[in-house]
Amino acid sequence: FAIDVSREAVASGLVAQVCASLRTLLATCRFTAFSILTFDESVHFYSFEGTDARMVLMGDTEDPFIPVNGKAAFANPQRPEDLEKLERLLDAIPLQFQGTQITDPIGATAMSMAVELVGCRGGGQVMMAFGALPTGGPGALRSRAPVHVKGMPTGPDLATTHTHFYTRLTDKAVEETVAVDLLVAPAQDVNFEIATLSMATRKTGGDIYHYPQFFASRDGEQLHYDLSRVLTREAGYGCVVKLRVSQGLHVGNLIAPWPAEVEPVPDGEDIKDESTFTVARLTSDTSFSMLLQHLDALGSLRSAYLQLACMYTDQQGNRRIRTVSLRLGVTSSVASVFRYLDCDAMATVFMKFYAHLAWTKEGACAANVLVQDCVDIMHVYRFKVSQNPEASHLILPQAVKLLPLYLQAISKLRELQGSLDSKLVGLLRMFTLPVEETVKTLYPRVVPLMGQDENVAAPTGVEDYIHLPPSIQCSVNAVRSDGVYLVDPGQGPIFLTLGDQVASEVCEQLFGRVVTLESLSALTRSARPALTSETEEGEAVALIVQQIRKFSTSKHFRPLVIANEQMLRSFLVEDALYGQLDYYAFLRHIHKMVTNKVE
């Protein structure tokens, strides 16, 4: 675990929060070997030989080396004596660097040395906690003004900086089977060059945790629970994955941030095997997709078979193999195919495919590919299945009626708007979303809280469940400017949105004091206002939020964020958003394209 202890990281409260969270969580973590590094203009290693951790400083940034014995740099949190050493060290770090004036941290050098240190043990994972842009030493990145790109980023926006340092670092991490996680928490509104920093993260199965304009008082709880998830979830390391398919099928594409296996061919062009890949880490939060193709007619076969095998090392150091086998029915009827389509699974694959295209092509091009795929599907259904192919209206298959809505919602995702860094983090997160979270992300649940039936928030009589208010359509026609709404986007925060014309009495009922929308907006920049338990309204909303969290399939903590009407409108995916058509205009556009394809 490498922690930035430069002036910006200390001043924002990042160092104190990370150390406090780690100290609390280490006793419950799954790891049997844990090392801590800190870095500013030097990299500080810690040796756990003896009764206390001892700092060993590495100031050579041009030709650095690990100045401690590889074994002494790690402690085992499962052993009480090692746990005490780690706890005392985590207590001392915030005090030791308090008031530091050192800027320009050498984060790239620290990342390289952390990868080398973990690689000496045969692989594992590295968590880099950045509070400031690494502007010192080799691999230094240049600070720029925040970049806000209209629409999706294009190829040049996604390109990394001119330095080849991160390419070599990524190759080393892949070779040593070390996964690199990024915890990026800049206090200032600057472009953090995530496109460059995340090179190793993308290729090794790592994750990115992004806290723009970090405030410990506002973001500390989210950071704590994110670290808790990292330290306690199931994970496998040095993973080799192979998908075997029965005769007549072929794995056409792997859709994941990491590449497929490449088979070298002597005196010829290397062959990419899309059915196989090697990645440093897979976790219980990881997902990927593989697209199958028909090579031959399946003929009289009644079933097709798939078997996914994963060889990995668990967190206790045991090498294991896990297999999953699946039998699928075979049909020659196109109508049967459309009858049994899984719309949620299709939307998930399309979302990952969109993210894959957006990394390699312009975002607009990625959106156009999805639209064309939708047109092709509707065209086949119209002429192969529908009993009325000459109809003047768009004919939608029953099983995938919502597919056009989901496909259009992909390019309207709020995560893909705003700063370039936020968009890149959003794209990477799209790669890992499981099926059960995708649909909620594409079509958020919007719940009105005012004027509801008296049974809302009342016990159902089944365990501790309560009656939830019904959700409404994600359209401006269904919301009011004087209303209060809960928005559940499936992952990340749950938003409590207040309309621009909401009465001050409503705010008092929810927060226990008279507040204006302006004062509430100013407060949310540095803290998260809490609901009051002294009023029936405040207690009811708190119970509804608690139940939404309980029903959530996401394993990550979901804070309650107070937001304004503008935030609510950014989730109304049936409306015209971010230069995209509204849903009904999009359906007319799809119908026109299907008609043109027919002609």
N, C-alpha and C positions, 0 to 999 in steps of 0.2 A: 504494500500500500504506500504509494508515493504522494506526499502532501506538499503543496506549494505553501511556503512560509514567507513569501515576499510581502512588501508593505501593503499592497492592495488586498491580498488574501487575509492578512491578519486584521486589517481595519474593517473589512466587511463582516467579520465574525465567522468566516468560513473555517479557519483553522480551529477555533474553539469548538464550533459545532461538530466538525468531523471527529475531533479527538473525543469529545463527550459521547457522541453516538457510538464510536468504536469501543470505548471503555464499557459502555452498557451492554453492547451486543456480543462481545468476544466470548463470553461464557456460554453462549448458546449457538455459536457458529459451528459449521460442519468441518472446518479445516483443521488439519493436524500440524500444519507448518505455516507460520505467519511471520512476515517480515515488514518492517516499517522503514521508509526512507523519507527524508525531508529535503527540500531544495529551495535555494534562492539563487545567489550567484555561484554557489557551490552545491555539491550533492553531499548530504550527511547520511552515512550509514550508521547502523546501531548493532553492536555486538552484544549478544545475550550470554556470553561466558561470564561467570562470576555471579555476584549477588544482585547486581543491577545492570541495566543496559548502559553501554558505554558508546558515546558518539565517536565515529571515525570520519574525518572530513576528507573529501576528495575535491581538491580545488583545480586540478588539471582538466580543463574542458576540451582541449584539442586532442589529447591522447589519454583518455581516462581509463582506469582499471578498477576492479573491485578490491578495496583495501582491507577487507576482512575475510576470514575463512568462511566459505560458502555455508558450512554447517552452522557456524556461530551466528550467522545473520538471521537465523530463523528460530522462533520459539513455538512451542506447542501449546495452544490455549486450553487443550484438554488436561494438561498437567497443572496442578494448583501453583507450583512454584514459578512456572513460566508465565502463567496468567497474571500473577502478582507483578512480575517484571514488566509485562506489557502495560498493565494498568498504571504503574508508577511512571512509565515513560509517557503515556498519553496524558497523564496529569501534568507532567513537566513541560511538554512541548509548547502549549500556549503561553506559559509564563516565560519560557526561555526566549521566545521570539517576540514577546510583547514590546511594542514601540519600535520595532525595526524600521529602518529607512531604506533598506535595500530594494531596489527595483530591478527590472530586466532579468527575471528568473530564467535559468537554463533548463526549461522543462523538457526540451527535446533530448538533451543529454541525459537527464534523469530517466526519461522513458526508455532510452536505449540501454542504460545500465540496469534498470529494473528488469527488462526483458532478459538480459544476459544473466542476471542473478537467478531468476526463476528457471531459466533454461538449464542452469547447472544442476538443478534437481530433477531434470527430465520433463519439464513442462508444468503448466499450471495457469494462473491468471494474474494480471497486473491491473490494479485500479489506480488511475492517475487523477488526482484532485487538483484542478487548475482554478486559481482565483484571479490570475492575470495572464495575459497573452505571453507565451514564452519568447521574449524578444532578445534573449542573451544566448551566447555560445553557438556552436554549430546547429544548424537547423532552425535558426532564429526566424521568427515570422514578423512581418511588419504590420504595425497597427494602422488601421484605416478607419475612416468614418463608417458608421453603420450603413449597410447596403440593403435597400428595400427595393426588391425587384417586382415590377408589375407582372402578374401572371406567374407561370412556372419558370424556374431558372433555365437558362440555355447552356449549351455545351461549355462556352468560355467561363460562365459563372461557376460551373461545377469543377472546372480544371483546378488542379492543385498549384501551389506556388512553384517558382522556378527551381527551388532546391531539390536535389535528388536524395537528400538525407533521409526523408521519410520513406522513399521507395526502398532504400537499403534496410531501414529499420523494419519495414513490413516484411521483407524477405527473411530477415533474421527471426522475427516473431513466428512466421509460418514454419520455418525450418525447425525451430526449437519447440513447436507446438505450445506457444504461450498466447493466451487470449488477452487482449488489451481493452479494458473498459475505460471510458472517459467520464469524469464528473466535472462539468464545465460550469462555473458559477462566477461570471464576471460581474463586478459591482457597477461598472460603467456600461453605457450603451454603445458597445463597439462591436465590429465584426471580428469574430474570434477565429476565423480561418478553419472552421470545422471540416471543410472539404479536404484540407490537408491533414489536420490532426487525426481525422477518422480513417485514414488509409489503412493503418494496422487494425483498427477496430472492425472495419468492414470485412477484411480478409480472414480474420481469426475467430469470428463468431462472438465478438464483443458487443457491448451495449453502450449507449450514450445517455447520460443523465444531464439535462440542460436546465439551468436556473438563470435566465437572463435578468440582469440588474438585481443581483442577489442581495436579499436582506435576511439576516439570521432570524429576526423576529417573525418574519412572514414565511420564509421558505425552509426554516430549520426543521419543522415537523415532517415536511415532505422528504427532505434529504435523509432524515433519520430512518424513516420507514423504507426508503429506497435502499439504503445500506443494509437494513435488516433483511430485505428480500435477497440481496446479493449474497449475504453471508449464510443464509439458512436454506436456500432452494437447492433442489437436486441438480447435479451437473455431471457431465462426463467429459473427459479430456483426451486429447489425441485421438479424435473420433475418425473412423474410416467407415463410410456409409456406401452401401451398394443396393440398388433396386433391381431385382431379377423379375423378368416378365416372361409369360408363356409364348409359345410360337404364334407368330402373326403380329405381335406388338413390338414396339420399339420406344425407348425413352428419347424424346425429341429435344426437350429443353429442361434444364435445371433453372429454377427461378429462386435465387438466393443472393445475398451480398457477396458470398465467396464463390470462387470459380469451380467448375467441374474438373475432374482429373484429366490430365493430358498424357497420352501415350506416345513416347518418342518413336519415330520411324527412321531407321538409318537411311541416309541419302534421300530423304523425302520429307514431306510436310507432316508435322505432328498431328495426331488424331485426338480430338477432344471426345472423351467418353462421358456423355451427359448423365449416365446412370450411376456414376461413381464420383464421390468427392471425399476429400480429407480436410478437416477443419479442427482447429485447436480446441474448440469447446462447443458443446451443445448443452443447453439448460432446459428446464421445464417450462421456460418462457419462450423458447425458440420454436419457430416453425419455418418450413420451406415447402416449395411446390415443385413437382415434376410433371411435365406434359407428355402424354403418351400419343404415339402415332401408329397408324395401321401400315404395316409393310406388305402384308398379304391378306387376302380374304380369309376370315376365320372359318368359312365353309360350314360344315355340319357340327362344329364344336358347340357345345351347350354352355361351356364355362371358360373363362379366362382367369389366369392366376397371377398374383403379384406377391412378391416376398421382399420385404425391406430388412436388411441386416445391418446392424451398427456394432462395430467393435470399439470399445472405449475403456478408459481407466476411470474408476469411480473415485470418490473423494477420500477413500481409505487406501488408495493405491493398488486396488485389485483390478486386473485386466479382465473384462467381461465381454460377452456377445449377447445382444438382444435382437430377436427377430420378431417381425409382425407379418403374418400371412393373411391374404385376402382372396376370396373367390368371388368373381363377378359373373353375372349372367350375360349371355351373348344373344343378340337379336339381330334379325335382318330387317326389322320394321322400324322405319324412321319415326312413326307415330309412338311406338313404345319408348324410343329414346327420349322424345319430348315429354312423354307422360311421367317418366321417372327422373327427370332432371332435378338436381338439388340446387336451387337458386342461391342459397347462402354460400355453398361451396364455390359456385361459379363466380359470385361476386368477390370472394376472397382471392381466387386465382387471378381474376382480372385486376384487382387492386395491386397485387404483387407484380403482375406483368407491367402495370402502369409505372410502378416505382422503378422496375428494371429498365424500362424504356427511357424514363426521365433521367436516369443516370448516364445513359449513353447517347440520348438524342435530346432535342428540344422538347420542353413540356407540351407545347401545342401539338407537336407531332405525336406524342404519346396519347394525348386525348383523341386525336383523329383516328388513331389505330383502334382504340376501343369503340368509337362510334361505328367504324366500318365493320368490326366484328359483330356488333349488335345488328347492323343492317343485314349482314350475311345470315345470321341466325333467323331473323324475322322473315327473310326471303325464302329460306329453305322451308320453314314452317308453312308459309303461305301456299307454296306450290307442291309440297310433298305430303302435307298433312291436312291442311284446311279444306273443308268441303265447299268453301266459297272463295276461291282464289281471285275472282274478279271483283271482290268487294271494294267499295270506294273508301273504306276506312282502314286504319291500321289493325291488323289481327295479331293479338298477343297470345302466345301459348299459356295455358292456365298455370302450369308449374313455374313459369318464369315471368309472370306478369310484371313483377317489380324490377326485373333486370334493367330496363332502360333507366328507371329512377336511380338505381344503385350506381350504374355506370356514369351517369351524369354527376351524381353526388361526389364521385371520386375527385373530380377536378374542382369541386367546390369546398373541399375539406378546409376547415379553418386553420389546421396545422400547416397547410401549404401556402398560407398567406403571410404577409409581414416581412420580417428580415430574412436575408438569405440563410443565416445560420438556422433559424427556426424551420425553414423549408427543408433544409438538408436533414435535420433531426427528424422531421415529420416523414420524409421519404424513407429513412432507415427504419423507422418504427413500423411503417406499412409492411416491410418485409417480414416482420416477426408476428404480426397479428394473427391469432387463431380464428377459426371460423366463427366461434360463438361470440367473439367481440367485434367482428367486422361489420355486421349488419347494424349493430347499435352505433358504431362509429359513423357509418354512412348515413343513417337516418336516426338522429338522436331522439331520445324520448323527452318530450316537452310536457310538463305537468303544471296546470294552473293551480295556484294555492288559495286564491280569494274566491269567495262566494261558493264554496263547495258544500256538499251534503254534510249533515252533522255526524254521519257515520265515519267520515274520513278521519284517519288516525285513531279510530276506536279499535279495540281488540277484536280479532276474528273468532277467538275461542280455540284456535289451533296454535299450540305452543305460545310463542311471544309475537306472532304475526299481527299486523294491523291492516286495516282497509286503506288502500292507496287510492288517491284521486285518479280518474281516467286521464290518459294522455290525449293530446290534441294533434292536429295536422301541423306539419312543419311549414307553415305558410303565414305570411303577414295578415292574411284574412282571418286567421284564427286567434290572433293576439290583440291585446289592448294596451294603450300607452299608460293607463292607470293601473295595470295589473302587476302581479308578482308571480314569477314562474321559476320552477326548478327545471334545469336542463341536464339530462344524463347522456353524455356522449359516448358511453360504453367503456372508456378508458380515461385515465387522468382525472382532473378535478370534476366535481359536481358543481354546477353554477346556480347560484340563487340570483336571478336577475330582477331588477326593479325598473319599472317603466318610467319614462321621463316625467309623467304627470301623476305619479303615485302620491297619495296623501301622506302628510307627515305623521298622521295618527297610525298609519300602517307600519311605518318605520319604528315608531315607539312600541307597537305591539310585538314586533319581531326582535328588536335589539334592546328594549327596556329603557330607552332614552330618546329624547327628541333629537333627531339628526336630519340634516338636509342631504339631498343627493350629492351636493358639492362637497360637504364635509366628509361624507362616507367615501366618496371617490378619493379624496386626499388621504384618508386613513388607510385604505386598502393598498396604497403604494408601498407601505412599510410594515403592515400587519394584516391579520385576518380577523375582522370583527366577528364576535361570537354571538350566537342566538341566545336570547334570554330564556331562562326556565321559569321566570316569575309570571309569565302570561300564558294563557291557553294557546294562543296562536304560535308563540315562540316554541313552546314545548311540542306542539303538534308537528311543526315543520322539522324540528330536531328528530322526532320519531320517524318521520317519512324519510329523511336523509339516512338515518341509521338502517332502515329496512332496504333502501336502494343499495347501500353498501353491502348488506348481507346477501342480497340476490346477485350482486355483481360477479361475473365470471373472472374478472381481472384479479390477480393475486397481489397487485400493488395497492398501496394506500391511496385513498381518494379524498383529498381535502375538500372542504366546502369553500367556494370562492364567491364573494359578493361582486356582482357586475351590473352594468347598466343596460339600457335597452339596445344600444348598439351591439353589445356582445350577443344578446338574444337573437337579433336579426342575422348575425353571422352564422347561426345554426339552422336557419329556415331554408333548407336546401330545395324546396319546391319553388322558391322565388328566384328571380334573376339576381345572381350574386357574382361578383368578381369578373364581370364581363361575359358571364355565361347566360344562356337562355333560361327562362323559367321552365318548369317541367312540361306544361302543356304545349308550349312553343317547341320544346325539344321533341315531343312526340310527333308533332306535325312535321318537323324536320326529318325525323326518322322515316315517317310515312312517305315523304316526298322522295327520299333517297331509295327506299324500297321500290317505289313506283318507277323511278328512273332506271333502276337495275332491271326491272321487268321489261321496260321498253327497249 
